[in-house]
Amino acid sequence: MTRVLLIAAAFGLLALSPLAAWLFDDPFLVTLFTRVVILALAAVALDLVLGYGGLVSLGHAAFLGIGAYTAGILASHAFDGSAFMTWPFEIGGSAQALVTWPLAMLTGGLLAAVLAPICLRTAGVHFIMITLAFAQMLYYFFISLPRYGGEDGLVLFARAEFPGLDLGDDVTFFYLCLILLGGYFLLARRLVAARLGMVLRGAKQNPGRMAALGFPLRRYQLAVYAISGAGTALAGALQAELDLFVSPTLLSWHQSGELVVIVLLGGMGTLIGPVFGAAALVLLEEVLGRFTEHWMFVLGPILVLVALFSRRGLLGWLEARLSR
């Protein structure tokens, strides 16, 4: 019951954040909380792999970047009149988002499905290193593409169009991002409660026993890796729409590390924990950054204290307080 209350509180507070922007007469707060929602989406997707699958991926920025570049590249072709997709919607038409965002998810899911069989041949530190290596390969690949900005990145001239909605309005775009986060969160909850989640948790605790029971662990791990990649790619596409800019830094190991920190900060293996983690990290960065340019020196010890005194993250700390 406590977990349900915290889930309702998290999404309720996020839904009310534009009201806070109106009360404080600070439109930037809408953009700030949109970033929270997008990072939360990517972190929830990572939590499927990290928290439930026990697979420490330090290369999830590859899917974030591939989703962002999918949206950016399609938008650039639409702007210069060289759109190449005429079915079911034209790239430059009023349903551009209905093409680019699902295509970004498909690209991220396919990339994860291609990389997973290779990565899953390893374990432990080797798995971490091989995921990091693939992300760095994609990072340098996009840097070497001058047609799409190279090291300078790719500028989007307008957000994708969505039927019946004006995504140029920041509040509308925020609520659409929040709906997508809620949809993916519900999907992830259903998956972890189903056979897939049970097998993943069993494999995390004792892979030998699960294999002896006849479960094809590689197939389950591949499936959750692909689903996670698709969700992270959707977050990347939304990030590109928010910033109207796509940079190779989205594929860097720093970005992967930030996602891992969000999951650990919020509470690994909880799904809703990463939502709290994303909000805490973004708000701490914003608040501390207003006082000092060396905010990382302050943020670091805070993260260490959370790791030491609340091993279940912020969610565990909140649940303990509510239970009292």
Rosetta blueprint (number, residue, H / E / L):
1 M L
2 T H
3 R H
4 V H
5 L H
6 L H
7 I H
8 A H
9 A H
10 A H
11 F H
12 G H
13 L H
14 L H
15 A H
16 L H
17 S H
18 P H
19 L H
20 A H
21 A H
22 W H
23 L H
24 F L
25 D L
26 D L
27 P L
28 F H
29 L H
30 V H
31 T H
32 L H
33 F H
34 T H
35 R H
36 V H
37 V H
38 I H
39 L H
40 A H
41 L H
42 A H
43 A H
44 V H
45 A H
46 L H
47 D H
48 L H
49 V H
50 L H
51 G H
52 Y H
53 G L
54 G L
55 L L
56 V L
57 S L
58 L L
59 G L
60 H L
61 A H
62 A H
63 F H
64 L H
65 G H
66 I H
67 G H
68 A H
69 Y H
70 T H
71 A H
72 G H
73 I H
74 L H
75 A H
76 S H
77 H H
78 A H
79 F H
80 D L
81 G L
82 S L
83 A L
84 F L
85 M L
86 T L
87 W L
88 P L
89 F L
90 E L
91 I L
92 G L
93 G L
94 S L
95 A L
96 Q H
97 A H
98 L H
99 V H
100 T H
101 W H
102 P H
103 L H
104 A H
105 M H
106 L H
107 T H
108 G H
109 G H
110 L H
111 L H
112 A H
113 A H
114 V H
115 L H
116 A H
117 P H
118 I H
119 C H
120 L L
121 R L
122 T L
123 A L
124 G L
125 V H
126 H H
127 F H
128 I H
129 M H
130 I H
131 T H
132 L H
133 A H
134 F H
135 A H
136 Q H
137 M H
138 L H
139 Y H
140 Y H
141 F H
142 F H
143 I H
144 S L
145 L L
146 P H
147 R H
148 Y H
149 G L
150 G H
151 E H
152 D H
153 G L
154 L E
155 V E
156 L L
157 F L
158 A L
159 R L
160 A L
161 E L
162 F E
163 P L
164 G L
165 L E
166 D L
167 L L
168 G L
169 D L
170 D H
171 V H
172 T H
173 F H
174 F H
175 Y H
176 L H
177 C H
178 L H
179 I H
180 L H
181 L H
182 G H
183 G H
184 Y H
185 F H
186 L H
187 L H
188 A H
189 R H
190 R H
191 L H
192 V H
193 A H
194 A L
195 R H
196 L H
197 G H
198 M H
199 V H
200 L H
201 R H
202 G H
203 A H
204 K H
205 Q H
206 N L
207 P H
208 G H
209 R H
210 M H
211 A H
212 A H
213 L L
214 G L
215 F L
216 P L
217 L H
218 R H
219 R H
220 Y H
221 Q H
222 L H
223 A H
224 V H
225 Y H
226 A H
227 I H
228 S H
229 G H
230 A H
231 G H
232 T H
233 A H
234 L H
235 A H
236 G H
237 A H
238 L H
239 Q H
240 A H
241 E H
242 L H
243 D H
244 L L
245 F E
246 V E
247 S L
248 P H
249 T H
250 L H
251 L H
252 S L
253 W H
254 H H
255 Q H
256 S H
257 G H
258 E H
259 L H
260 V H
261 V H
262 I H
263 V H
264 L H
265 L H
266 G H
267 G L
268 M L
269 G L
270 T L
271 L L
272 I L
273 G H
274 P H
275 V H
276 F H
277 G H
278 A H
279 A H
280 A H
281 L H
282 V H
283 L H
284 L H
285 E H
286 E H
287 V H
288 L H
289 G H
290 R H
291 F H
292 T L
293 E L
294 H L
295 W H
296 M H
297 F H
298 V H
299 L H
300 G H
301 P H
302 I H
303 L H
304 V H
305 L H
306 V H
307 A H
308 L H
309 F H
310 S L
311 R L
312 R L
313 G H
314 L H
315 L H
316 G H
317 W H
318 L H
319 E H
320 A H
321 R H
322 L H
323 S H
324 R L
